[in-house]
Amino acid sequence: MPEPARADIQAAGAAGRNRYLLLAAAVLPLAVGLLLQLMGMKGAASAAFAVGTAPVLAVLLIDIAWSLRAGRFGLDVLAALSMAAALAFGEPLAGNVVALMYAGGQQLERFAEGRARREMTALAARAPRDAVLHRDGGLVVVPAVDLVAGDRVLVRSGDTVPADGAVLGGPAVLDLSSLTGETRPARLEDGEEAPSGAVNAGDAFDLAILRPAADSTYAGIVRLVEAAASSRAPMVRLADRYALAFVLVSLALAIGAAILAHDPRRALAVLVVATPCPLILAVPVALMAGLSRAAKRGVLVKSGGALEKLARVRALVVDKTGTLTHGRAELEEVRTAPDFEPEEVLRLAASLDQASSHVVARALVHAAHDRDLALSPPRAVKEDGGAGLEGWVEGHAVAVGGTAYVAARASGDWSALRAHLPPASAVVAVAIDGRPAGLLLFADPVRDDAADMIAALRRGGVQHVALASGDRAEAVDAVGRDLGLDAWTGELKPEGKIAQIALSREAANGGAVMMVGDGVNDAPALAAADIGVALGARGAAASAEVADAVLLVDRLDRLAEAMAIARRSLAIARQSVRWGIGLSLVGMVAAACGYLQPVQGALLQEAIDVVVILNALRVLIPGPGEGAET
């Protein structure tokens, strides 16, 4: 487990122990005081009640001071005023009850947030810790954090893959459920990449480490979880502003009741009823529960703010490769210009593409390996994300990528090579020493479930679906027509995808625009969209870093479920706030009219808090369109 995550867990444990001590400081004096009161020792009972109030009030005042210093103002100030007023007006029992309710509310909040975070914290708890390393002809157990690229480790049956690596001596059968939510094991062949966090569900195999544990898939997921858990959503900040208005209304009502009734205890009765937590508890608990539910369905939303935007999505811009297609392009044909041999063109192109992480580049390298071609290391490589790359291989200047990109770096006629291209094929152009050398034709057919996934997104509230791809216009047109999309554009550079997002924003009718992509070239568009979603199942690290959410499972329809979860989370949060504040106002009016004594008001308010929190936790129960529990 990363050290920050371990430190956070230890700090959370210490905070939990402190809350228990605070609760005990309120409970024990209250119990002693009630016993003394039954024995007729009213003076001693009052002293016990005061002892039960004072430490909680002191801790609360410190918390308020820290919150104000951080620029936050909340309803806890009402709890402090009610306890202080109870002591001042000679009502220590009411003060002790409020202290108990506050300390108990802290424990209730901790339980509710712990329940809401369960799926998210489970990810951090499953982080790989140890690895079995091949060293000096033997095997040694080392901490996973000590692994570096190039190490060779043994992954035993039942072990967790400690860091991203390539399978050696495959096949390997991996349980990816902790990463993607999919229960079906995945079979990886020799040379395929195994992500950290997966569990070996088959025989033992060796793994060549590609990235240190700190830079691997699972560590990135844990960092995203920590960021989501600590974020403050716009709705939470809005609740803070509501809190100020509620405090002012409560104080006005309390002072007014005391003046009209000529009884300062009326003010105390109002204040103890106005010690609510609906605003400061309901919203974060509901949003945290929504983040947890989405994570369970394979969509890791980075923050509460992103969850709010996800609820407003009305337009979708999607890349083609790896999203609507399988992302496993296979080389079907090598067309070459005169004086160039197919295998030599493929070998030089694949040698250069070793420097790229693009899905088509990986497919090209894989095709060269399948043909037993010896690849050479490239030099002086320059990549234009999504367009192509150029560099030197064995003394030759090589350019590989889209036809426009490569044609700008080669003088010659491409028309003969481009004649009669299959409409759905992806085309990679190759230039060698400034001359057109050939075209590599890849097939990446549309997924069988692509139409169903688009239909699910439309049912989930998406009104406009646009395809923005860097592939050939003919191939993109074929996919767009087959799936019945609203718009599609091919041969786009990253800036072209950003322009497509602007067009889709007009079609969103005031809603949010979501962009889904999996490559380095998609990163600018993901950042430009209202909410960017990276494909964590096979996406590049750059796209995952700038995205607002990461789709861990290879299924777009899970986004429709996440949208339904987000909408329901916000609806329940607002409902909890309305009901909580409404019930509190009714109780305050009753107290102002003399129908509630201070102790009764405190008990009523705690009942309201319990109801509000339990209602917020309803987010954890799957609703319509959110997917069933697994």
Phi, psi and omega in degrees: 000137178302147183300320177301321180294318179296320179295321179296319181294319179295319179295321178296322179294318178296319178297322179296319178296320179296323179293322177297319178297320178295320178295318179296323180296335178269323186287312187297311177298326179296317179296316179296317181297318178296321178296315178297324179294320177297331181275002178083009181264073188294322179297314179295323179297315179299321178296319179296318180297321178295321177297325179286340181270319190303310183295323179294318178297320180296314179297319181296319179297322177295316179299318180297318180298317178295320179296316179296323178296328179274002178084018180246139179232128183225184185282354179299338179298330178292322177297319179295318179296319182293320178293316179295319179294321179299317178292321182290325183269009179072034177240062184297332178296316178299318179297319180294322178295317177297319178299318178296317180296320180294311180296320177294324177297324177298318178293320179296319178297317180298317178297314183296315180292324177297320177293320181290327182273001193307311183293326182287316180290335177297328177298313180294323182294333182270008182300135181296140183246320185239162177216149177261106189261135171284120181212126176053042177078005179226188180240133177228146177270125181230156174298140181300329182292345181272353182290144177231162178302134181103341176295152176241124183237158175259125177255105183282164178300128181090349179284157173267134178298119190283333180202160179300135180197171179263136180291132176244130179070036181292184010280160175242137179252115187241139172269112183259014187298328180290342180260319189244345184084355180278130182273343181283125180298149178256142180254119180250132180273172181303128179095343179284153185276130176255127182278147175297149181096340176288154181249133180289110180261007181231213180284162179295148178211161176269153182226127174268115185293129179260327182220146176301158182303322182295337182255007185273175186305310188291322178297322177296321179295318180297320178297321178295320179298315180297320179295319180295319183292333183261359184283155175244113183287156175307324181293327177292318178294324176297321178298325177299321179291322175299325182300319180298315179297320181294321178298315181297318178296317181297315180295320180296317180293319180295313181293319179298317179297319181295320181291314183292324182269354184054037182218107181297340179290339174298321177298319178298317180299318179295317183296322181289330174288328181271039176247058190268163173237010182303318182288315187277347179251314189300314184295305180296325179294316180296317181291320178296321177296322178295317176300320180293317180297317180296320178298323180294332179269008174091014178241108182268102180272130191285336186205164175295326177298320178294325178296321178296318178292325178299328179291341184256009184294128176232347179225145182231130171246126187230140172282161183270307187291122177085355178247296175273342174250175183286342181074013178242068182297139179239134180291123181251332184205143173241112177259131183235152174282162177305147179077007177236136178268138183306314183292327179288321177297315179296319183294315181292321179295317180293324177299316178293320184289353173298339182273000183245148177259004181298146185299322179289324177297318178296322179294322180295315178298318179298320179296321178294320178295321179299331180266010178057038177273137180276118182265147180251153178290135178277161178229155174050048184278135174235125183244133171257101189313122177088344182256314180163187177211158179222156180179195182243134176226117178053039178083359179258139173278117185239136174232132182226135177158207178295156186297322180295317180297312184287322181298330178289348182244011180215137178261128181153174184260126180260356190298321180294322180290328185272000183290134173057048177282140175300136187298325186265006184275151172266134187244129175245122179269148180230130173240139180232125180053042175078013180236145174300123183253324181173175176236136176253121184258122181247146174249125176225081189296155177297140180298146179298329183261011183298315181297319179294322180293319178295320179297320179296321179293322178295318177297331181280000175118357178283121183264339185221124179240121180240142177255122179236113188222154174272358181286173180304144181301323181295318180293319180294321179298319180297317180293315181300319180290318182299322185266357179065040180285166182275333179202152177205144180216136180247177178054041182266140167272171181308321180292332176292325177292325177296320178296323178295325177295319178298319178294319180292332179296327176293323181282349183282349178054048179088351178276183181269154177253128178252134176247133179240124179205170185223005184240170177301323181292345179273347185303315179298320180292322178298321179288328182283333182289161175298320174219120179260136181239119177263148179273099181289340181297329178210010187285166179277154182298324181298318180291324179292328182292319185271347184286156176274340180212156179235126178271107186277341181251146186279057183212115181292333183294342176294337176294324176297320177296318180296323177296318178295319177298317181297314181297318182290323178300314181292322180296317180291322178299313179296320179298317180297318179297313182299312181293318181297311180293321179298313179295323178296318179296320177298316179296321180295319178296318179298319179293320179296329179275359177090010181274348180232129173277162183307313181296317179298320179297320179296318179294321178298317182294323178295323176298320178297317180300316180298315181298317182296316181292317178298322177296319178297326180288351175298342177302330182289345178272123184302134176254183180300132177078006184260358181086151181276160174295144178249000000 
